[in-house]
Amino acid sequence: MDHLIGLDIGTQGTKAVVVRRDGRLLGSSYVGYEVEQPRPLWAEQWPNVWLDATYQAIRDVLERSSVSPSDVAGLGISSLYGGSGIPVNRDLQPLAPCLIWMDRRASAEVRWVQQHIDLDRLYRITGNTVDSYYGFTKILWIKNHQPDVWEKVHLFLPPNAYVIYRLTGEVAIDHTSAGNLGGVYDIHQRTWSEEMAEALGIPLRVLPQRLVASQDIVGRVTAEAARLTGLLEGTPVVAGGVDAPVATLSAGAFREGHHVAMVGTSMCWGFVTERSNLTPALVSFPHAVDPLHKLYTFGGAATAGAVVRWFRDVLGRPEKEAAERLGVDAYSLLELESMKVPAGSEGLLVLPYFMGERSPIWDSNARGTILGLSLYHTKAHLYKAFMEGVGFALRHNMESAQGQGLQLDQEMTLVGGAAKSLVWPQIFADITGFPVRTVEQDVEAPLGDALLAGLGTGVIDRPEALLDWLTYRKPVQPRDELKPLYDRLFEEYKALYTSLKDNMARMYGA
């Protein structure tokens, strides 16, 4: 039994991989779905979508890899940041959809916290500040706006914890998921904060009391789950965690200064550290490996890949149709045209704030902005400017960490969908000034989940074994001749938001 399954429940799809003890990838599967957005800036998902995708992805990956269920030593599961978590009743049945990380509806709750809670104390205890991104504000929204749900809530479960419960019958929450709730998690004691929970009016009884490390075995596959997945009854399932730190782990980040940009639907640029309370501009919670001592601190753009997906779906319909006829990828067609556009997109500048923005500006009222349009510009100019906008968002977050005296490794690792791009790695290198390396293997959160399953079951004896699984490509080097241009545009990028901040608040503030 030396085969391991890693599964990540993402915002727009669930992916599973099977690897051997030596890291050789034997098969993968993917099941896609959509986010429900009933109102502007709302984003929610019902957990059965994730559960059905999990069952199918595991069945598919077992079939495609030709691995016998009896050879699977364990399963690890990560997931998108589930925001509020899934409100479940005493029978652990969902009462309402999960308000996921992308949801920004809790603006009034944020203002209440700002007016009634000692924010310095909140930051000292939790290592985080307040924003509608954080799960504790979304829990407060449910309390204030869905009293019928609140009255029946027994627990709020993160997506991975809910799916693990459905697979094993056991309930636990890993430290990455608990810490990412913000507000009610003590980052120093690595447990729930009674003081902050009482101040916020969130009873600790609605939070899972069993806190575990990401590699800990939560339970074993039940007979019913075995029937639905094709796994053997009794297969161990480890806790996993939030996708961003697990993806960072997948890229080989273990020690202080390792930094990784995970660019998928959103962007999470994060690093491993033992220093808490670096800056309230970033998000901090325990890392997926050694969570009692190491932290994962990150800055995140709410929309990254989601911006270019919007572009493809709304403005790139001809490319989508051509891609279907030719059997190629629509993104590749858009990128090929954008490669003809000079750096700086000939005067276009984009704020990629299509769902408000997380760090470092923490502004739910922020909106996507295009500056500089003229009759000269083409679709290719726009697409290039969108990608550059995400690059500036990345640099903005990196600047917040560098200002705290943190020593980052010379190279940045890029994982997620953007790592497969023909253009983005070079744009990120040019804008940030860091060489950007990618990995030949399909490095996303599922690979880290497989590693965690191996550590939890004893198939793997140390996390650094993952480095033997990876082959890094030659880094993409920043082009020195573009530094003055991108330095100037980055200052304009920050100034543009500052100039428009009050306009956005007047137009979109609740």
N, C-alpha and C positions, 0 to 999 in steps of 0.2 A: 504494500500500500504506500506508494511513493508519488502519487499524483494528487494535485491540489487544484481546487477551483476557486477563482476569485470572481466576484460579481459586484458591479457598481450600478446602483439605481440612480440614473441621472435625471436631469430636468426634462430632457426630450427623448430619452431612451435608456434602456437597461442593457448592459453588456456583460457577458461572461467569458472567461477564458479557462482553459485547462493547461496546466504546466506540469512538467516533471520536477523531481527534486533538484535537478541541475538547472532548472529555469527554461528548458526547451519548451516553446509554445507548441501545443499539439492541436489546438482548435479554439475558435472563438465564435460567438454568436451575438446578435444585436436585435433588439425589439424596440421599435420607435413608438412614440405617442406624443400628444400635444399638452400644452399648459392651458388650463381654463382661465380666461381673462374676462369675467362678466362686466367689469367696469375699467376705465382707464386706471392704470397703476395697481390694479388688483391682479393677483396671480395665485391660483389655488389648484390643488389636485386631490382627487379621491384616492385613497390608498389601494383600492382594488385594482386600479390601473397598474400600480407598481407590483402588486402581488401576482397578477396574471402574467405580467412581463417576466417576472422572476421565474415562475414555473416554466414558461416557454423557453426562456434563455437557457436554463439548466438542461432541459430536455434536448434542446437543439445542440448545445455544445457537447453533450455526451455522445450524441449521434455522430456529429461531425468529426470528433476526435477519435472515435472508435475505442474509447476508454471504457472499460468495464466498471460499473458502479462499485464493485468490490475492490477496485484498485484506488478508489478515491479516499484519501486519508482525512480530508477535512475541507470545509468551505468557509470562506471569509466574505463578508458583505459590507460594503460601504454605500453611502448614499449622498445625494444632494443635501445641502443644509435645509432641514425641514422647517425652519422658522419656528412657528408656534408648536410644531409637532401635531400629531393626529389626536384630537380629543376623542377618547374612548370611554364607554360606560363600564360598569362593573363586570359585564360579560366580555369586556375588551372588544366591543363592536364599535366601529366609527360612528360618531354622532354628527360630524360635519367634515367638510374637506380640510385638508392641511393648508394653512397659509404659509406658502413656501418663502424662501429667502428673497425672491424677487418682488414679493408683495409689499406695497408701500402705504397701505390704508391707515396705519396706526399713527397718523400725524398728531391727532388730538391727544393721544396717550403720551406721545413724546413730550408735548408741551406740558402736560400735567406733571410728568416726572421732572422736567426742568424747573417747574415752579414749586414742587413739594418735596423733592429729595435732595439731600446734600450730594451734589455731583462729585465733589472731591472725594467724599467717603465712598461713593459708588465706585469710582475709579480705583481707589486704593484697595478695595476689597476684591473687586472682580477683574481688574486689569483692563476694563473696557468702559466705554461711555454709553450714551443713550442715542438711539436712532431707530427709525421704524424697521431697519434691517434686522435688529435683534429680536429673538424669539420672545423675550419677556414682554416686549411692547405689544406683540401680536396676541399673546395670551391675555393681556389687559384689554385689548380690543374685543376679544371674544367675551370676556367678563362683562364689558360695558354694553355690547351691542347684540349679544346672543344669550340672554339670560336663561332661555330654555335649555340651551346647550350647557351653559355653565353649571346649572343646577344638577345636571346628570353626569358631569365629568368625573371620572374616576382617576384617569391619568392622561397626560400628554406624552405621546410616544414619538420619537424621531422615526423617519421612514425605515432606516435599517433595523431599529429595535422592533418596530411593528412587524416587519417581514420575518425577522428572526423568531419572534413570538409565534407567528403562524407556522413556521417550520418546526419549532421545537416545543412549543407550549411554555417556554420560560421567558420571563421579563427581566431585562437589565438595560442600562444605558451606559455607553462607553464615555470616557472622560472627554474626548474631543467633542462629542455631541452635547454633553452637559455644559462644558465650558463655553461653547458657541451660543448657547441661549443668552449669555450675558446676564447682567442684573441680579441673578439669584445664585450664581456659582462663585465660590471663594477660590480664587486662582492660587492662593498661597496654601490653603489647607486641603485643596483638591476635594472639596465636598460642597454640598449646598450651604448657602449662607442664611442662617436663621434670621440674622439682623436685617438683611436686605429683603428677604421674602416677606417679613412682617411689615417693613416700611412700605413695600410696594403693594401689599394686599394680595399676594399670591401664596396660598397655603401650600406648605411643603408636601402635603399629602397628595397633591396632583402631579408630583414629580416622582419618577421611579427611584426607589430607595437603594436598589442594588447597582452601585457604580463599579465598573470593571475596566480593565485595560483592554486595548483594542485586540490584543492577541489572546485574551482569555476565552476559554470555551464557555459559552452561555448555556448551551444545551445540545441535544442530539435530535436528529431528524425523526419525526414521529412516523407511524405507519401511514397515516393519511398523507403527510407531506411526501413520503417516499413514493406513494402512488402518483402524486401529481407532478413530481420532478424527475422520477427515474432513479433517484439516489437510493442507496440502501438505508433501511431503517437503522437508526443508531449512529449515522455519520455525524461526527462532531461539527458544530457550527460556532465559529469564533465571532467576537463582537464587532470587529471592523470599526468604522468611524465615519466622520465627515469626509467627503471625497477629496477636498483640497489637500489636507495633510497626508492622506493616503497616496494621492498622486505624487506629492512631493517625495514621499518615501519611495515610490516606484522609480523615481529618477535618481535614486541613490543619495538622498540628502539625510545625513545622520548627525552631523556635528555643527557646532557654532560657525556661522558664516556661510554655510551651504544655502543657496537661494535658487528658487525654481519659479518660473512663471507657468501656471496652468491656464491655458487660454482655450476655453470651450465656449459654452453658452455665455458664461461670464468670464472675467479674468481674476485670478487670484495669484498675486505675486507674494511668495512667502519664504520665510527662512527659519532655521532651527536656532534656538537660543535657550539659555537658562536664565535670562534676565527678564523679569516681569516689570510691568509698568514702564515700558520704554517710551511710549507716547500714546495719548488717547486718539490720535489720528488713525491708528491701525487697530486691528483686531487681534486678540491673543487668547489662546486656550491650549490645553495640553497637546503634545505631539502624539502621533499614533504609536511611536516606539518610546518606551521609558516615560510614560505620561506623568509619573510622579516627580520627575526631575527636569524634563525638557518641555519647552513650549514651542508651539508653532505660531508665529506672528506673521500676519499678512495684511496687505492692502488689496482691495478688490474693486474692480469696475463692475457695475451691475450688468452692463451689456457689453459684450466683446464679439464673440461669434454670433450672438443674437442680432447684433447690428448688421453684419454682412448677410445673415440669413434673411433679415427683413428686406435688405436691399435686393437680394436675389428674388425673393417672393413677390415684392411689390414693383420694383423697377427693372428687374432682370428677367421678366417673363419670356422675352424672345430668346435669351440665352438658355433658359430652362427648356423651352420647346426644342431648340437646336440640339441641346445636350441629349434629350430623349431620342431624337432622330439619329444622332451620330453615335450614341452609346458612350458619351464622355460626361465629365462632371461640369455642371454649370459654373461652379466656382472657378474651375480652371479656365473656362472661356473668359470670364470676367477678369481674372488675374492676368491672362495673356494680353488683353487690351490695356490693362493698367500699367503693365511693364513699359509701355511706350511713353508714359507720362513722367516728366521729370520729378525729382524729389521736391516736396513742397506743393505738389499738385497745381502749380502755376497760380498761386494766390488763394487757393481754397483752404479753409481751416474748419475742422469739425469738432464740436463737443459731443461725445458719444453718450449723452445722458438720456437715453431713451426710456428708462424706467427710474427716473430720479438718479441719484448717485450715492454710492457708499463712500469709502475713504478716497482721498483724505478730506473731501469737502463736506460729507455727511449732510446732504441736502435732498430731501424728498421732492422739493419743488423744481429741482434742476430739470432741464429739458434738452433734447437733442437740438443742436444748432449748426447751421451751415453758414459761414461767413465768406463773402467774396464772389458769389455767383455772378457770372456774366454770360452774354450770348456766345462767347467763345468756348465756354466749357462744355465738355461732353460727359457721357455716362462713365467713361473710363477715368476722367478726372475725379468725378464724385467717388467712385469706388476706391481709388487710390487715397483720397482724402479721408474716407471712412477708416481705412486701415491705419493711416497715420494718426488719426484721432485716438484710436485705441493705444497706439504706441506712446502718444503723449500722456494718456491716462496711466500707463505703466510707469513711465518716468516720474510722474507726479507722486505716485506711491513710493517709488524707490527713494525719492528725495526726502520723504518724511522719515524714513528709517536712517538714511545716511546722516541726517542732521542730529541724530542721537549718538553719534560716535561709533556706530556699529561697523565692524570690519567685514565687508562682504568679499567672498571669493572673486577672483578676477573674471571668471566666466559665469554666465547665467545659463541654466538649463531650461529649455522650453519643451513643454509637453502639452498634450491635448490636440485638438483639431488643427490649431494654428501651426503646429510643428510639421504638418504635412503640406503646408502651403508653399507655393513656389516663391512667394514674395514676402510674407510676413516676417520670417526670421531675419532677413536683411534689413527690413524697416525697423524692427526692434533693436537690432545692433546699432544701426545708424543713429537712432533717436536717443538711446540710453547711453551709448558709448561703451557698452559691455559686449565682448564677444559672446555669441549665442551658439550653444551647442544643443544638438538634438540627438536622439537615440535611435539606432537602427531598429530595435525591437518596438513593438506596439506598446509604448509605455504610457499607460493611463492608470487610473485607480485600480482596475481589476488585477493588475500585476502585483501591486502592493497588498491587495486583499489575499492573493494566493500566498504571498510571503507570510502574512500574519497567520493564515491558516497553518502554514508549515511550522511557525514558531510555537503556536498554541498546541499543536499535536505532537511536537517533538521531532517531526520529520526534518526540520532545519534547526540548527543549534544556535545560530547567531544572525542578527539582522544583516550584518555586513556581507553575508553570503550572497545577497542580491547583487552586489557589484560584479560577481562572477557571471551573472545572468545578462549583463548589459554590455553593449558595444556602442561607444559614443562616436558619432560622426565628427569629422574635422569641423571646428567651430567656424561660424560665419563671422567675419571680422568687420567691425565698423569702418566705414570709409572716412578717413580723416578730412578729405576735402568737403564733406557735407556737414561737418561739425558746426561751423559758423552759422549755416542756414538753419539747422535744426535747433541750435541753441536759441537763436532769435525767435523762431516760430514757437518754441516751448514757452518763452516768456509771454508771447502774444496769446498763447493758449490759456495760460493762467489769468492774464489780464482780461481776456474776453469773458470768462466766467465771472470775474469780479465786477466787471462793468454791467453784466446782465442779471446778476443775482437778485437785485431789488425788483427788476421788471418781472422776473420769474416768480418771485414771492407774491407780487401783487396779482399776477394773472392766474397762478395755479395754487396758491396757498389756500388751505382748507379754512 
